[in-house]
């Protein structure tokens, strides 16, 4: 059960933060940029590990 919860939480945060960065980039007219989006995904993965 604990592994399932950890998997769910990690996936949820990765999808939530990643798509949030993409939407923020779109709404702000490109202020986040592609490296910022990639950095968001990388930092989420790093913090989950």
PyMOL commands that set and color helices and strands:
alter all, ss='L'
color gray80, all
select helices_A, chain A and resi 2-27+33-48
alter helices_A, ss='H'
color red, helices_A
deselect
rebuild
show_as cartoon
